[in-house]
Amino acid sequence: MNIGTGWDIHRLGPARPLVIGGVLIPHELGEIGHSDGDALIHALIDALLGAAAHGDIGTHFPSTEQRWKDISSLELLERTLELIKDYTIEHIDCTVILEQPKLQGYVSAIRISISEACSIPFEHVSVKAKTADGLLGELGKGLAIMAQVVVLLKHRQEPEEQSPDRWL
């Protein structure tokens, strides 16, 4: 079993969609980023890559490359899953920190989106929505979003050959 953690933060600004975990959330501000800015999926990608010891999101999908401009983070996740195909995802635990809008009504949709994108059961994805209670600078002022993710991966191994003297 391997454990990975991921973290991401994005400023929020007008004329950008607010996409969290692949779900479009109605709001006047959205994530500013090279891709669609989905901080939760970016944190998930880092957690998956970290658990598999494959670097980070910037290594594989650098913001200096035009081909990643405005791309859906779910597409980046799909490419990441190819990179870690020697592993199965056992569990994903996510925390999103955002002042507004309140996310409680979107938690199930975000869990469904992540479970479908990762082809794992809904019950193996946890999403928690928190605020910064007006603290922590831009995050507390509602001008940024932060996400943290922890994943548990299991390496896909070929069964060991059973030999008669294995137990000797």
C-alpha positions as CSV (number, residue, x, y, z in Angstrom):
1,M,0.0,0.0,0.0
2,N,1.2,3.5,-0.8
3,I,-0.1,6.8,0.6
4,G,0.1,10.1,-1.2
5,T,-0.9,13.7,-0.3
6,G,-1.7,16.6,-2.6
7,W,-2.4,20.2,-2.0
8,D,-3.4,23.1,-4.3
9,I,-4.6,26.7,-4.1
10,H,-5.9,29.0,-6.7
11,R,-7.0,32.6,-6.7
12,L,-10.6,33.3,-7.7
13,G,-11.6,35.9,-10.2
14,P,-14.5,37.0,-12.5
15,A,-15.2,35.6,-15.9
16,R,-13.9,32.1,-14.9
17,P,-16.0,29.1,-14.1
18,L,-15.9,27.6,-10.6
19,V,-15.1,23.9,-11.2
20,I,-14.6,21.7,-8.1
21,G,-14.0,18.0,-8.5
22,G,-15.2,18.2,-12.1
23,V,-18.5,19.8,-11.1
24,L,-19.4,23.2,-12.3
25,I,-20.6,25.3,-9.4
26,P,-22.7,28.5,-10.0
27,H,-20.8,31.4,-8.6
28,E,-19.6,34.9,-9.8
29,L,-16.0,33.9,-9.2
30,G,-14.0,31.0,-10.6
31,E,-10.5,29.6,-10.4
32,I,-7.7,31.4,-12.2
33,G,-5.3,28.9,-13.7
34,H,-3.7,27.7,-16.8
35,S,-6.1,24.8,-17.1
36,D,-9.7,25.0,-15.9
37,G,-8.1,25.6,-12.4
38,D,-9.9,22.8,-10.6
39,A,-7.9,22.9,-7.4
40,L,-9.5,19.7,-6.0
41,I,-8.6,17.6,-9.1
42,H,-5.1,19.2,-9.1
43,A,-4.6,18.2,-5.5
44,L,-5.9,14.7,-6.4
45,I,-3.4,14.4,-9.3
46,D,-0.5,15.4,-7.0
47,A,-1.7,12.8,-4.4
48,L,-1.9,10.0,-6.9
49,L,1.5,10.9,-8.5
50,G,3.1,11.2,-5.1
51,A,1.8,7.8,-3.9
52,A,3.2,6.2,-7.0
53,A,6.5,8.2,-6.7
54,H,5.9,9.8,-10.2
55,G,6.6,13.4,-9.4
56,D,3.9,16.1,-9.4
57,I,1.4,17.8,-11.7
58,G,3.8,20.5,-12.8
59,T,6.3,17.8,-14.0
60,H,3.8,16.1,-16.2
61,F,1.5,19.0,-17.2
62,P,3.6,22.2,-16.9
63,S,1.7,25.5,-17.2
64,T,4.4,26.7,-19.6
65,E,3.0,24.4,-22.3
66,Q,0.2,25.8,-24.4
67,R,-1.4,22.4,-25.0
68,W,-2.6,22.4,-21.3
69,K,-4.2,25.8,-21.6
70,D,-7.9,25.7,-20.5
71,I,-7.9,21.9,-20.5
72,S,-10.4,20.1,-18.3
73,S,-8.6,18.9,-15.2
74,L,-10.6,15.7,-15.5
75,E,-8.6,15.1,-18.8
76,L,-5.4,15.6,-16.8
77,L,-6.7,13.2,-14.2
78,E,-7.4,10.6,-17.0
79,R,-3.8,11.0,-18.2
80,T,-2.5,10.6,-14.7
81,L,-4.5,7.4,-14.2
82,E,-2.6,6.0,-17.2
83,L,0.7,6.9,-15.5
84,I,-0.2,5.0,-12.4
85,K,-1.9,2.0,-14.1
86,D,0.2,-0.4,-12.0
87,Y,-1.9,0.7,-9.0
88,T,-5.5,0.5,-7.9
89,I,-7.0,3.3,-5.9
90,E,-8.3,2.1,-2.6
91,H,-9.5,5.3,-1.0
92,I,-9.6,9.1,-1.7
93,D,-10.1,11.7,1.1
94,C,-10.6,15.3,0.0
95,T,-11.0,18.6,1.9
96,V,-12.0,21.8,0.1
97,I,-11.5,25.1,1.8
98,L,-13.7,27.9,0.3
99,E,-15.6,30.8,1.9
100,Q,-18.4,31.1,-0.8
101,P,-20.4,29.5,-2.1
102,K,-21.2,26.9,0.5
103,L,-20.5,23.5,-0.9
104,Q,-22.6,21.2,1.2
105,G,-25.2,20.8,-1.5
106,Y,-22.6,19.8,-4.0
107,V,-20.6,17.3,-2.0
108,S,-22.5,14.2,-3.4
109,A,-22.1,15.4,-7.0
110,I,-18.3,15.9,-6.4
111,R,-18.0,12.5,-4.9
112,I,-19.8,10.9,-7.8
113,S,-17.7,12.9,-10.3
114,I,-14.4,11.7,-8.7
115,S,-15.6,8.1,-8.2
116,E,-16.6,7.9,-11.9
117,A,-13.4,9.5,-13.1
118,C,-11.3,7.1,-11.1
119,S,-13.5,4.1,-11.6
120,I,-13.8,3.4,-7.9
121,P,-16.9,3.0,-5.7
122,F,-18.6,6.1,-4.4
123,E,-18.1,4.8,-0.9
124,H,-14.3,5.0,-1.4
125,V,-14.4,8.8,-2.0
126,S,-14.7,11.3,0.9
127,V,-15.2,15.0,0.3
128,K,-15.4,17.6,3.1
129,A,-16.2,21.2,2.6
130,K,-14.7,23.7,5.0
131,T,-14.3,27.5,5.3
132,A,-11.3,29.5,6.6
133,D,-13.8,31.4,8.9
134,G,-12.7,34.7,7.5
135,L,-9.0,34.0,8.3
136,L,-5.9,33.3,6.2
137,G,-5.8,36.3,3.9
138,E,-7.3,35.8,0.5
139,L,-8.7,32.4,1.4
140,G,-10.6,33.9,4.3
141,K,-11.7,36.9,2.2
142,G,-13.3,34.5,-0.4
143,L,-10.7,35.3,-3.1
144,A,-9.1,31.9,-3.2
145,I,-9.8,28.2,-3.0
146,M,-7.6,25.5,-1.4
147,A,-7.9,21.7,-1.6
148,Q,-6.1,18.9,0.2
149,V,-6.2,15.2,-0.8
150,V,-4.9,12.0,0.7
151,V,-5.0,8.8,-1.4
152,L,-4.3,5.1,-0.6
153,L,-3.0,3.1,-3.5
154,K,-2.4,-0.6,-3.8
155,H,0.2,-1.9,-6.2
156,R,-1.1,-4.4,-8.7
157,Q,1.1,-7.5,-8.3
158,E,1.3,-10.7,-10.1
159,P,0.6,-13.5,-7.6
160,E,3.7,-15.2,-6.4
161,E,4.3,-18.6,-7.8
162,Q,3.7,-21.3,-5.2
163,S,6.7,-23.6,-4.9
164,P,6.8,-26.6,-2.7
165,D,9.8,-25.4,-0.8
166,R,8.5,-21.9,-0.3
167,W,7.5,-22.5,3.3
168,L,10.8,-24.2,4.3
